[in-house]
Amino acid sequence: MKRIRKKRRKHFLPTWPFIMAVLVLAFVFTPFLHKVISTAQSQEVNTIPWAIARDIDRSLSMPQADFHIGEIPTVTVALSEKPLLSFLGIPADTRQVTSIELINPLGEERSLEFAFSEQRKGRKTYGEFSIDPSVLSTPGHYVLQVDLEQNGYSKMIEKDFSWGVLAVNVRRSVTRPNIPNEIGLAVLDDEGHTLCDADLTVTIRGPGKDRYRATTNSGSVHRNPSCADKTFTMEPDYSFDFTPRAAGTYSMRVVAETANGQHEITDSFFVQENPDFDVERTVFPTRIYPPEAYPVSFSIKPANDFSGTVVETVPADFSISEISDGGVSQVASDPEEENIIWEVDWQAGETYTLGYTFDAPDVSPEFYTLGPLRASQHVSPSGLLGAFGTPARQFDLEARQWQIASDAVTPTGRLYYGDGTNSVLRFYNNTYDFGFAGGEQTYTHGASGSLIRFIVAKPAITRDEIMIGALKADGQLMVIKGVNGYDDGTTDYATAWTTAANNAMTCEGTEADCTRAFDITYERLSGRAMVVYAGDSQDAGTVIDDSKLFYCYYDGTNWGPVSNCAPTTGTNDISLSSAGRPTHVSLKPKGGSNEILMGVGIDATTHEVEAYRWTGSAWTDQVVATDTTDSITNANNQGSAFDIEWESNSGDALVAYATTASSSEIKYKLLNLKLLN
């Protein structure tokens, strides 16, 4: 009998190649299945499938968030992507850009013209959309809105970027080794207005190990004191000197920390051992106040004899005058530009100066570029009849354009006044054409029923704010902070305060009793408000303290060092050297710093004038400028026969004051506060 043997069942043991194949298929098919399932679900509720929304989000990118004036912002879109197993019939993901719109810093929405290019990388096809530069005349924050369509679904993607908020100028864009080169900068906010309190870090990398780092915090980047005023200046808002040591390309990385975040751009300049021309823009602004005209000049030294034309390119809407050396202006081939042309005949090694005056349109904010300067050499005859001479040679005298930010003080103002109504401050908003808009506004603060005798109004430089001080005849001082036009709807009543520390005044009967022993200003760097006033810390607000002033500052949120700004001995008091009553206070901020100069008139026996310096944290450097001023009783008691101011370049302080009535003299003292420290 035959023995029947039972067959063993063979078990399948997966191998590593099989496992990897399964994982790959899962990786490839899972997104596809997700799209199919989510699309079916979304069709029921009429929403975009999350997988498609994710793919659209990932398909769009911008190379950077900040662009300088010479760069054209671009956006890249992955238009199609083939799946790994496309040979199995799995369709490619395709996308279409249906519209691109731009919101500029003024909040205006514009449809865009753009250049388009397409390229394939691996399984993906990309489209690059370059924004037309003509829509980027205003520096600041832009929002790009791109509508994309995929598989019948549409989604809008927004990309934020800044353009022209950092301006960098190099006096010599092509220079020689070991020659100092000034680098100027301007920083603008999201609306294109000048920022004077940015923290800058500039890193320069050159050939080999040539490295340099300059910062505002270390003081190696200088802040221009005139920045905050936004008036005429030929100096950049920020600047530093750099001396390259070797020939080659030098790259610059500029990082600006501002209240609205960080901005970063890169730029470059060149160093050559023997450039054909040594060109320096010796007198050129980086920021302009558009109502003013600006005289500018170049310094040019050719390495070889040169006979030909030199051409400077400026915007066509600039008004050009006072062109030096017989130069003329002509319309350029580009209707947006104008050329200034000089015919020159120069000798090697000699230094020549060319210049002109420009007046930009009264538009703000705006950004302009000039240059680069170029030259064309005349054709040299060969000396042989019928033979050609040396062909004309073209020279690029500069490697980059000169950048100019245009920013003006907003041409609106406000008029503040008191009338015959007790405790009422009245004001009008003033429009750019000096017409009053919105009607008369009123504000009442403080319990005392007395007429206003003195008003001081000072604007903040870092925020939309005006600080008002109004001194009443009964001696009460009221201080109010206003924002957004300073109307009743937006006045910040919570930050208003009063002090009854000034003596009652009888202005109608005794003029000498009318004294303004307070003043207001803003630190030019931090933007903090400072109020200094005569007060009473001992007699319940009835008699002003002799030999003392008091101060209070506002940082945009809180008052300090005393939160209610009450006069307090040992916390917010300033001790005067004289035992008399302070009658007049004057505050002057120092540009590019948090320092403040204070002058105070004192109704002492000899009517003194004293000066003090606020360091940014304390009042110090007490100086008695004079112990005898004008002997006229009214001027003495009012204490106003003096004034103070900072010197812009030296940083010294000037105190000017009247002497005795018989001499008709004005005297002054120059205080070197650096030596006092």
C-alpha positions in Angstrom: 0.0 0.0 0.0 1.4 3.3 -1.1 2.0 5.8 1.6 0.4 9.2 0.8 2.6 12.1 1.9 0.9 15.3 2.7 2.3 18.3 0.8 3.6 21.2 2.9 2.2 24.6 2.2 4.8 27.1 1.2 4.8 30.4 3.0 5.7 33.6 1.1 8.5 35.5 2.7 8.7 39.2 1.5 12.1 40.3 0.4 13.6 43.8 0.8 13.2 44.8 -2.8 9.5 43.8 -2.6 9.0 45.8 0.6 10.7 48.9 -1.0 8.5 48.6 -4.1 5.3 48.5 -1.9 6.5 51.6 0.0 7.3 53.5 -3.2 3.8 52.6 -4.6 2.2 53.7 -1.4 4.2 57.0 -1.5 3.2 57.6 -5.1 -0.4 56.6 -5.0 -1.4 57.9 -1.6 -1.4 61.6 -2.6 -3.2 60.7 -5.8 -5.9 58.8 -3.9 -6.2 61.6 -1.4 -6.8 64.0 -4.2 -9.5 61.8 -5.7 -11.2 61.2 -2.4 -11.0 64.8 -1.2 -12.1 66.1 -4.6 -15.2 63.9 -4.4 -16.0 65.1 -0.9 -15.4 68.7 -1.8 -17.7 68.6 -4.8 -20.5 67.7 -2.4 -19.9 70.8 -0.3 -18.5 73.0 -3.1 -15.1 73.7 -1.4 -11.6 73.4 -2.6 -10.0 70.0 -1.7 -7.4 70.4 1.0 -4.8 68.4 -1.1 -5.3 70.7 -4.1 -5.2 73.8 -1.8 -1.9 72.5 -0.4 -0.4 71.9 -3.8 -1.4 75.4 -5.0 0.2 76.9 -1.8 3.4 75.0 -2.4 3.6 75.8 -6.1 4.3 79.6 -5.7 7.4 81.1 -4.3 9.4 84.4 -4.3 13.2 84.3 -4.1 13.4 87.0 -1.4 11.3 89.3 0.7 13.2 92.5 0.2 14.3 94.0 -3.1 16.5 97.1 -3.6 15.8 99.7 -6.2 17.8 98.0 -9.0 16.1 94.6 -8.6 12.9 93.4 -10.3 10.6 91.3 -8.1 9.8 87.9 -9.6 7.4 85.2 -8.6 7.9 81.5 -9.7 5.0 79.1 -10.2 5.2 75.3 -10.7 2.9 75.1 -13.7 2.9 71.3 -14.0 4.4 68.2 -12.3 4.6 64.7 -13.7 4.0 61.9 -11.2 6.7 59.2 -10.8 4.5 56.6 -12.4 3.1 58.7 -15.2 3.6 55.7 -17.5 0.7 54.1 -15.7 -1.7 56.8 -16.8 -1.6 58.9 -13.7 -2.3 62.5 -14.9 0.1 65.3 -14.3 -0.9 68.1 -11.9 -1.3 71.3 -14.0 -1.9 74.9 -12.8 -2.8 78.1 -14.6 -2.2 81.7 -13.5 -5.5 83.5 -14.1 -4.5 86.9 -12.8 -1.8 88.8 -10.9 -2.6 92.0 -9.1 -0.5 94.3 -6.9 -1.4 96.4 -3.9 1.1 99.3 -3.5 2.2 101.1 -0.3 -0.6 103.6 -0.8 -3.2 100.8 -0.7 -4.0 101.1 -4.4 -4.7 97.9 -6.3 -3.3 97.6 -9.8 -3.4 95.0 -12.5 0.1 94.0 -13.7 2.0 93.8 -16.8 4.8 91.2 -16.5 7.5 89.4 -18.4 7.0 85.6 -18.6 9.6 82.8 -19.1 9.2 79.1 -18.8 11.7 76.4 -18.0 11.7 72.7 -17.1 13.6 71.2 -14.2 13.2 67.4 -13.8 9.5 66.5 -13.7 8.4 70.1 -13.1 7.8 73.0 -15.4 8.1 76.4 -13.9 6.8 79.8 -15.0 8.7 82.9 -13.9 6.7 86.2 -13.8 8.7 89.4 -13.6 6.9 92.5 -12.4 7.0 95.6 -14.7 9.3 98.1 -12.9 7.1 101.0 -14.0 4.6 100.1 -11.3 7.2 100.2 -8.5 7.9 103.9 -8.2 6.8 104.2 -4.6 9.1 102.5 -2.0 7.5 100.5 0.7 5.5 97.4 1.4 3.7 95.6 -1.5 1.2 92.8 -1.6 1.2 90.5 -4.6 -2.1 88.7 -5.2 -1.9 85.6 -7.6 -4.9 83.7 -8.7 -4.1 80.0 -9.5 -6.4 77.4 -11.0 -5.8 73.6 -10.6 -8.2 70.8 -11.6 -11.1 73.3 -11.9 -10.5 74.9 -8.5 -9.2 78.4 -8.0 -7.3 79.9 -5.1 -5.7 83.3 -4.5 -2.2 83.4 -2.8 -0.8 86.6 -1.3 2.9 87.3 -1.1 4.3 90.3 0.8 7.5 92.0 -0.2 9.2 95.3 0.2 10.8 97.3 -2.6 13.2 100.2 -2.2 13.0 100.5 1.6 16.8 100.3 1.9 18.9 102.7 -0.3 22.7 102.2 -0.5 25.0 104.6 -2.2 28.8 104.3 -2.7 30.6 107.6 -3.5 33.1 105.6 -5.6 31.3 102.6 -7.2 34.6 101.8 -9.0 37.7 102.7 -6.9 41.3 101.8 -6.2 42.7 99.9 -3.2 43.5 101.9 0.0 41.3 104.8 -1.0 38.6 105.7 1.7 35.1 105.3 0.3 32.0 106.7 2.0 28.9 104.5 1.9 25.6 106.3 2.6 22.3 104.6 3.5 18.6 105.5 3.9 15.9 103.4 5.6 12.2 103.8 4.8 9.1 102.4 6.5 6.3 100.3 4.9 4.7 103.5 3.5 8.0 104.8 2.1 8.7 107.4 4.7 12.1 108.0 6.3 13.1 106.1 9.4 15.8 107.7 11.6 15.9 105.2 14.4 16.7 102.0 12.5 19.4 99.7 13.8 21.7 99.0 10.9 24.3 96.2 10.4 26.4 96.3 7.3 28.7 93.4 6.4 31.3 93.8 3.6 33.1 90.9 2.1 36.0 91.4 -0.3 38.7 89.3 -1.9 40.6 86.9 0.4 40.0 87.7 4.1 39.0 91.3 3.6 36.0 91.6 5.9 34.4 94.6 7.6 31.3 95.1 9.9 29.7 98.4 10.8 26.7 99.0 13.0 24.7 101.9 14.4 24.8 100.3 17.9 28.6 100.5 17.9 28.7 104.0 16.4 30.6 102.9 13.4 27.6 103.7 11.3 26.9 107.5 11.9 23.4 108.8 12.2 22.8 112.2 10.5 21.2 114.6 13.1 19.2 116.3 10.3 17.4 113.0 9.4 14.5 113.6 11.6 13.8 117.1 10.3 13.2 115.8 6.7 14.5 119.1 5.3 17.3 120.0 2.9 20.5 118.1 3.5 23.3 116.8 1.3 24.4 114.2 3.8 23.0 110.7 4.0 20.8 109.7 6.9 23.3 106.9 7.8 26.9 106.7 6.7 30.3 105.1 7.3 33.8 105.0 5.6 35.3 101.9 4.3 38.8 101.4 2.9 39.3 98.4 0.6 42.7 96.7 0.7 42.7 94.7 -2.5 41.3 94.7 -6.0 38.1 92.7 -6.7 34.4 92.6 -6.1 33.1 93.7 -2.6 29.7 92.5 -1.6 27.6 94.3 0.9 24.8 92.8 3.1 22.6 95.4 4.8 20.3 94.4 7.6 17.9 97.0 9.1 16.0 96.3 12.3 12.9 98.6 12.4 9.7 98.8 14.4 8.0 96.9 11.5 10.5 94.1 11.4 13.7 93.3 9.7 14.7 94.1 6.1 17.8 92.9 4.2 19.4 93.5 0.9 22.6 92.8 -0.8 24.7 95.1 -3.1 28.2 95.4 -4.4 31.0 97.7 -5.7 34.3 97.2 -7.4 37.9 97.8 -6.7 40.5 98.0 -9.6 44.2 98.5 -9.5 44.2 100.9 -12.4 40.7 102.1 -13.4 40.4 104.2 -16.6 38.6 106.9 -14.6 38.5 107.7 -10.9 34.9 109.0 -10.3 33.5 110.3 -7.1 30.0 111.7 -6.6 31.4 114.3 -4.2 28.2 116.3 -3.6 25.0 114.2 -4.0 22.0 113.6 -1.7 20.7 110.2 -0.7 17.4 111.6 0.5 15.8 114.8 -0.8 13.1 117.2 0.4 11.2 117.6 -2.9 10.3 121.3 -2.7 14.1 122.1 -2.7 16.5 122.2 -5.7 19.8 120.3 -5.2 23.2 121.3 -6.7 25.3 118.2 -7.3 28.8 117.5 -8.6 31.3 114.8 -9.7 35.0 114.7 -9.3 36.6 112.8 -12.3 40.3 112.0 -12.9 41.2 110.2 -16.1 44.1 107.8 -16.2 44.8 108.7 -19.9 44.1 111.6 -22.1 40.5 111.7 -23.0 38.5 113.7 -25.6 34.8 112.9 -26.0 31.4 113.1 -24.3 30.4 112.4 -20.7 26.7 111.5 -20.1 24.7 111.5 -16.9 21.1 110.0 -17.0 18.4 111.5 -14.8 14.6 111.0 -14.7 12.7 112.9 -17.4 10.5 114.7 -14.9 13.5 116.3 -13.2 14.0 120.0 -13.8 17.7 120.5 -14.7 19.5 123.8 -14.5 23.0 125.4 -14.0 24.8 122.7 -16.0 28.5 123.3 -15.6 31.2 123.5 -18.4 28.8 124.1 -21.2 26.8 120.9 -20.8 23.4 120.5 -22.3 20.3 118.3 -21.5 18.6 116.2 -24.1 15.8 113.8 -24.2 17.1 110.2 -24.0 16.0 107.3 -26.2 13.9 106.1 -23.2 11.1 108.7 -22.8 11.3 108.2 -19.0 14.9 109.5 -19.0 16.9 112.6 -19.8 20.6 112.9 -20.6 23.0 115.6 -19.5 25.9 115.7 -21.9 29.3 117.4 -21.6 31.9 117.7 -24.4 35.3 117.4 -22.6 39.0 117.4 -23.5 40.9 116.1 -20.5 44.5 115.5 -19.7 45.7 112.3 -17.9 46.1 112.6 -14.1 44.2 115.9 -13.8 41.0 116.2 -11.7 37.9 117.8 -13.3 34.6 118.7 -11.8 31.2 118.5 -13.5 27.9 119.5 -12.0 24.3 120.6 -12.4 21.2 121.4 -10.3 18.1 119.3 -10.2 14.6 119.9 -8.9 12.6 116.7 -8.4 8.8 116.7 -8.7 7.0 117.6 -5.5 5.9 114.0 -4.9 6.5 112.0 -1.7 7.3 109.3 -1.0 9.1 108.4 -4.2 12.4 106.8 -5.3 14.7 107.9 -8.1 17.9 106.6 -9.7 20.6 108.6 -11.5 23.4 107.4 -13.8 25.5 105.4 -14.0 27.9 107.9 -15.5 29.3 106.9 -18.9 31.6 108.3 -21.5 32.3 107.9 -25.3 35.7 108.8 -26.8 35.8 110.7 -30.0 36.9 108.9 -33.2 40.6 109.6 -33.8 41.6 110.3 -37.5 44.2 108.0 -39.0 46.0 110.7 -40.9 45.6 108.8 -44.2 43.1 110.0 -46.8 40.1 107.6 -47.0 41.3 105.5 -44.1 39.3 104.9 -40.9 40.6 106.2 -37.6 40.5 104.7 -34.2 36.9 103.6 -33.4 35.0 105.3 -30.6 35.4 103.6 -27.3 32.7 103.4 -24.7 33.4 103.7 -21.0 31.2 102.8 -18.0 32.6 105.3 -15.4 30.4 103.8 -12.7 29.3 100.3 -11.8 25.9 101.1 -10.3 23.2 103.8 -10.2 22.9 106.5 -7.5 19.7 106.0 -5.4 17.6 108.9 -4.0 14.7 108.6 -1.7 12.2 111.5 -1.8 10.4 112.2 1.5 8.7 115.3 2.7 6.9 116.4 5.8 3.2 115.7 5.4 1.8 119.2 4.4 -1.0 119.3 7.0 -1.0 121.1 10.2 -3.1 122.0 13.2 -3.9 125.3 14.9 -4.4 125.3 18.7 -5.7 128.2 20.7 -7.7 129.3 23.7 -10.5 131.9 23.7 -12.8 133.4 26.3 -14.1 130.0 27.5 -12.6 128.7 30.7 -10.5 125.4 30.5 -11.3 124.9 26.8 -8.6 124.1 24.2 -9.8 124.7 20.6 -8.2 123.6 17.4 -8.5 123.3 13.6 -7.1 120.7 11.3 -5.2 122.4 8.4 -5.1 120.8 4.9 -2.2 121.0 2.4 -3.5 124.1 0.7 -3.8 125.9 4.1 -7.5 125.6 4.2 -9.1 124.5 7.5 -11.0 121.2 7.3 -13.5 119.6 9.5 -14.6 122.7 11.5 -13.5 123.8 14.9 -12.8 121.1 17.5 -12.8 121.6 21.3 -11.3 119.8 24.2 -11.8 120.4 27.9 -9.6 118.9 30.7 -9.0 119.8 34.3 -11.4 120.9 36.9 -10.2 124.5 37.2 -12.3 127.2 35.6 -9.7 129.5 34.1 -8.6 130.8 30.7 -5.7 129.3 28.8 -2.7 131.6 28.6 0.1 129.6 27.0 0.0 126.6 24.5 2.8 124.4 23.3 2.2 121.8 20.6 5.0 119.3 19.5 4.7 116.4 17.0 6.2 112.9 17.5 8.7 111.8 15.0 8.1 108.0 15.2 4.3 107.8 15.4 1.2 109.7 14.6 0.9 111.8 17.7 1.0 115.4 19.0 1.6 116.4 22.6 -0.2 119.5 23.8 0.5 121.6 26.9 -1.9 124.3 27.9 -1.2 126.6 30.9 -4.1 128.4 32.4 -4.2 131.7 34.2 -4.8 130.1 37.6 -1.5 128.1 37.2 -2.9 124.7 36.2 -1.0 123.0 33.4 -2.9 120.4 31.4 -1.1 118.0 29.0 -3.0 115.9 26.5 -1.8 113.4 23.9 -3.7 113.3 20.6 -3.5 110.9 17.6 -4.9 110.5 14.1 -5.6 114.2 13.5 -6.1 115.1 17.1 -9.9 115.3 17.0 -12.3 114.6 19.8 -12.9 111.0 18.6 -9.3 110.0 18.8 -7.8 112.0 21.6 -6.3 109.7 24.2 -8.0 111.0 27.4 -6.5 108.2 29.5 -3.0 109.7 29.1 -4.0 113.3 29.9 -2.9 114.8 33.2 -2.8 118.1 35.0 -0.8 119.8 37.7 -1.7 122.9 39.7 1.9 123.8 40.3 2.3 127.1 38.6 1.5 130.4 40.4 -1.8 132.1 39.4 -1.1 134.7 36.8 -2.7 138.2 36.4 -1.9 138.6 32.7 -4.4 141.3 32.1 -3.1 143.6 34.9 0.5 142.7 35.4 2.3 141.5 32.3 5.4 140.4 34.3 3.3 137.8 36.1 2.6 136.0 32.8 5.3 133.3 32.7 5.5 130.1 30.7 7.5 127.8 33.0 7.1 124.6 30.9 8.0 123.2 27.6 7.6 120.0 25.5 9.8 118.2 23.0 10.5 114.7 21.7 13.8 112.7 21.8 14.9 112.5 18.2 16.1 108.9 18.3 13.6 107.0 20.5 10.6 109.3 19.9 9.8 109.6 23.6 8.0 112.8 24.6 9.5 115.0 27.4 7.6 117.5 29.5 9.5 119.8 31.9 7.4 122.1 34.2 7.5 124.2 37.3 5.6 122.5 40.1 4.7 122.3 43.7 5.7 119.2 45.7 5.1 120.7 49.2 2.1 123.1 49.4 -0.7 121.1 47.8 -0.4 122.9 44.4 -0.7 126.4 45.8 2.9 127.8 45.7 5.5 126.9 43.1 8.7 125.3 44.4 11.8 127.5 44.4 15.0 126.0 42.9 13.1 123.1 41.3 11.7 121.9 38.0 9.9 118.6 37.4 9.8 116.3 34.3 7.7 113.5 32.9 8.3 111.4 29.7 5.9 109.4 27.5 7.1 106.4 25.5 4.0 105.8 23.4 2.3 103.7 26.1 3.1 104.9 29.6 4.2 108.0 31.5 7.2 108.0 33.7 9.2 108.1 35.9 6.0 109.0 37.9 3.0 107.4 36.2 0.6 110.3 37.0 3.4 112.9 36.4 2.8 114.6 39.8 5.8 116.6 41.1 7.7 114.4 43.5 10.9 115.1 45.3 13.7 112.6 44.6 12.0 110.9 41.6 11.2 113.4 38.8 12.7 116.7 40.2 15.5 118.8 38.7 17.4 120.9 41.3 18.3 124.4 40.1 21.3 126.3 41.5 19.4 129.5 42.2 16.9 130.0 44.9 14.6 131.9 42.6 11.3 130.9 40.9 11.6 129.4 37.4 9.8 131.6 34.9 10.6 130.3 31.5 11.6 126.8 30.2 13.0 126.0 26.7 13.8 122.5 25.4 15.8 121.7 22.3 16.4 118.0 21.1 19.7 117.0 19.6 19.4 115.3 16.3 20.4 111.6 16.0 20.4 111.1 19.7 18.1 111.1 22.8 19.9 114.2 24.3 17.9 117.3 25.1 19.2 120.8 25.9 17.3 122.8 28.5 17.4 126.5 29.2 15.6 127.9 32.2 15.1 131.5 33.3 15.0 132.1 37.0 13.4 135.1 38.8 16.2 135.4 41.3 17.8 138.6 42.6 20.0 138.8 39.5 17.7 136.9 37.1 19.8 133.9 36.1 19.8 131.7 33.0 20.9 128.1 33.5 21.4 125.2 31.1 21.1 121.5 31.5 21.5 118.3 29.4 19.2 115.3 29.3 21.4 112.3 28.6 18.5 110.0 27.7 18.2 108.8 31.3 19.0 111.8 33.6 19.2 115.6 33.7 22.9 116.5 34.3 25.6 119.1 33.3 24.1 122.0 35.2 25.7 125.3 34.0 24.9 128.8 35.0 25.1 130.7 31.7 24.7 134.1 33.3 23.6 135.5 36.6 22.5 138.8 35.2 20.1 139.2 32.3 18.0 142.1 30.9 17.1 144.5 33.7 13.7 145.3 32.2 11.2 144.0 34.8 8.8 142.4 32.4 11.5 140.5 30.6 13.2 139.4 33.8 10.0 138.1 35.4 8.8 136.4 32.2 12.3 134.9 31.9 12.1 134.8 28.1 15.1 137.0 27.3 17.2 134.0 26.2 17.3 131.1 23.8 19.3 127.9 23.4 20.3 125.6 20.5 22.6 122.8 19.4 25.4 123.1 16.9 24.8 120.5 14.2 28.4 119.4 13.5 30.3 119.9 16.8 27.4 118.9 19.1 28.2 121.9 21.3 25.3 123.8 22.9 24.8 127.6 22.5 23.0 129.8 25.1 22.2 133.4 24.0 20.8 136.0 26.4 20.1 139.7 26.8 22.1 141.9 29.1 21.2 145.2 30.6 18.8 147.5 28.8 21.4 150.3 28.5 24.0 148.2 26.6 21.6 146.8 23.9 23.8 143.7 23.8 23.1 140.1 23.2 25.7 137.8 24.6 26.2 134.1 24.2 28.1 131.2 25.7 29.2 128.0 23.9 29.0 124.9 26.1 31.2 122.0 25.2 29.2 119.3 26.9 31.8 116.6 26.0 34.4 118.4 28.1 31.9 118.9 31.0 31.6 115.1 31.1 
